[in-house]
Amino acid sequence: MQTTLSIIKPDAIQKGYTEDICTRIEESGLKIIHKRQVLLSREQAEGFYEEHKVKPFFEALI
């Protein structure tokens, strides 16, 4: 059995796309076995977006 991690970005959640995204995932043949919503700390967000640290839009990501 293979597993896949999917992360829905905050802007998609704010726009109300969460259920549509989950539906598309399931329609593609994948089964969602667990959902969890997490609010990242600034430190965690900086680590997640590390590759964009020198880009001008970095602060907007955080």
N, C-alpha and C positions, 0 to 999 in steps of 0.2 A: 504494500500500500504506500502511495506517495502522499505527502502533505504539502500544502501551499499556504503561505502567509499572504494575506491581502490587507493593505492599509488604505483606508478611505481618507483622503486629505480633508483638512478642516473646511476649505471653501466648498467642497462638494456636500459636506454635512450641513453647512449653513444654508446652502441653496435647496436643501431638502431632497437630495438625490440618493440618500442612503438605501432606501427600499428598492429603488430602480436598479441600483448597482448590484444589490444582493440578488435580485431577480435575474439579472443578466448573468451573474456568476452561475446560478443554479441552472439556467437555460443552456449554459455552455457545457453542462454535464458534470459540473463539480458539485459537491455536497458541502454545505456549510455546517460544520459540527460545533462551532463555538463562536460567539460574538462577544467582544469586549470593547468598551469605549474607555480610552485612557487620555487624561490631560497631561501632556508632557511638561516637565519643568523647563525653564529656560536652558539649563545645562543639557538636558536630554535633547531638546530641539536643536541646540547648537551642534551636538554630536551627530544627530541624524542628518542635518544639512551641511555637514563639514565641508563637502566638496564645493559648496557655494560661498564659503566664508569670505572670499576676496571680491565677490561680485556685488554690484551696487544694490541689488534687490534683497540682499541677505537679511537685513533687519526686518523687512516686510514678511519674510518667511517665518521669522521667530515671533 
